Amino acid sequence: MTAPARTARATGARPARSSEELIRAEDSSLAHNYHPLPVVVSRAEGVWVWDVEGRRYLDMLAGYSALNFGHRHPALVEAAHRQLDQLTLTSRAFHNDRLAGFAEGLARLTGLEMVLPMNTGAEAVESGIKLARKWAYEVKGVAPDQATIVVADGNFHGRTTTIVGFSSDPVAREGFGPFAPGFRVVPYNDLAALEAAVDETTAAVLIEPIQGEAGVLIPDDGYLRGVRDLTRRAGALFIADEIQSGLGRTGTTLAVDHESVRPDVLLLGKALGGGIVPVSAVVADRAVMGVLRPGEHGSTFGGNPLAAAVGSAVVDLLSTGEFQSRAAELGQVLDAGLSALHGRGVAGHRCRGLWAGVDVDPALGTGREIGERLMREGILVKDTHGSTIRLAPPLTITREELEASLASLEKVLG
Ligand SMILES: *Cc1c(COP(=O)(O)O)cnc(C)c1O
């Protein structure tokens, strides 16, 4: 045990364990539902993380966009600290003094009227599904228990039994049935197929404006506008899952903003908690959200004062447009940098704002292998599937840091 870098940060009485020891310990006492890169992070600031041996890495995954503002953004950490010293939990049995401001701010930011606060993304999706069904029975007049929701092939909306039931990923689904009925799956980015699947039973169309887990799949221009027009004509709700695409990532506050489309129901999560606490929300107009009455839905932690304080600080950060502009400008650097690698290890890529899916030439290795090689270069990324890796750095990344990470990618593919 000769690791001076470690003793400097030793905490408490327990002797610090090496990355290898910690990974071995996890292996025997932690469920194996993930296959992480072999890096054990113990400290972070901004776009950088450090492992327990003190090695530094640029975080190009950013917690699947939960860290849009980087690690420990000072304004968010300050909001959390201040709230920790005041009040952390009341449950919704009582009011708390932070919730009104959070709801007002988020409604203003998104251009919708009312907020239903939850915790994780999957809960926001589940809540959106419940809301749409209730709306279908009470407002649209769908016969009891007949409501359908149309979703897209290749979707990722979370991990609950209902949600994986309409996933098209066998790994996510198999072994977890029986599944909840009431969902129809159509190809993504195909308005004709969507039109054919929508009928008088349709409560909602639930889609990701950009499919993140599928490899940052960006639909054709006009698709989101088409979904909006089609759902309006059919008297169905348009639910946009912007849990990963929203809150600045694509260069606009929401990914639907690229087509100036306003969904009926917006699902947010990930970055809404500032990388500090899980915060998610369903946002909708009064005509929709109004169908929920006391006792019909809830969450012990949803809307807790700590979450509301951090969520409000996130809304404040986004209200100036500064992060959205950064993502748009640096997104062009990212896009151009990836285009320059076409034919040199990159088979193709899709990019919107600071968010890219990069198809690596399969001859060079799987996405996982590329991720491991990048890790050794001090860059952390995550593969999505096959030979596709996803790049989604914190929106606080500098141009120099972004260019350095592109240079590392070039080196690893060379
Ligand atoms: C991550 C994600 C979810 C699920 O969020 P959790 O907080 O992991 O439950 C849902 N939808 C999309 C688009 C996501 O990216």
The ligand as a Tripos MOL2 file, in Angstrom:
@<TRIPOS>MOLECULE
LIG
   15    15     1     0     0
SMALL
NO_CHARGES

@<TRIPOS>ATOM
      1 C1        -33.0360    8.2810  -18.2010 C.3       1 LIG1
      2 C2        -34.3180    8.3580  -18.9150 C.ar      1 LIG1
      3 C3        -35.5110    7.9570  -18.3060 C.ar      1 LIG1
      4 C4        -35.5630    7.3140  -16.9390 C.3       1 LIG1
      5 O1        -35.0330    8.1270  -15.9420 O.3       1 LIG1
      6 P1        -34.5910    7.4790  -14.5330 P.3       1 LIG1
      7 O2        -34.3030    8.6850  -13.6800 O.co2     1 LIG1
      8 O3        -33.3800    6.6500  -14.7890 O.co2     1 LIG1
      9 O4        -35.7430    6.6900  -14.0470 O.co2     1 LIG1
     10 C5        -36.6860    8.1220  -19.0180 C.ar      1 LIG1
     11 N1        -36.6760    8.6360  -20.2470 N.ar      1 LIG1
     12 C6        -35.5470    9.0300  -20.8670 C.ar      1 LIG1
     13 C7        -35.6200    9.6160  -22.2470 C.3       1 LIG1
     14 C8        -34.3200    8.8860  -20.2280 C.ar      1 LIG1
     15 O5        -33.2080    9.2350  -20.8560 O.3       1 LIG1
@<TRIPOS>BOND
     1     1     2 1
     2     2     3 ar
     3     2    14 ar
     4     3     4 1
     5     3    10 ar
     6     4     5 1
     7     5     6 1
     8     6     7 2
     9     6     8 1
    10     6     9 1
    11    10    11 ar
    12    11    12 ar
    13    12    13 1
    14    12    14 ar
    15    14    15 1
@<TRIPOS>SUBSTRUCTURE
     1 LIG1         1 GROUP 0 **** ****
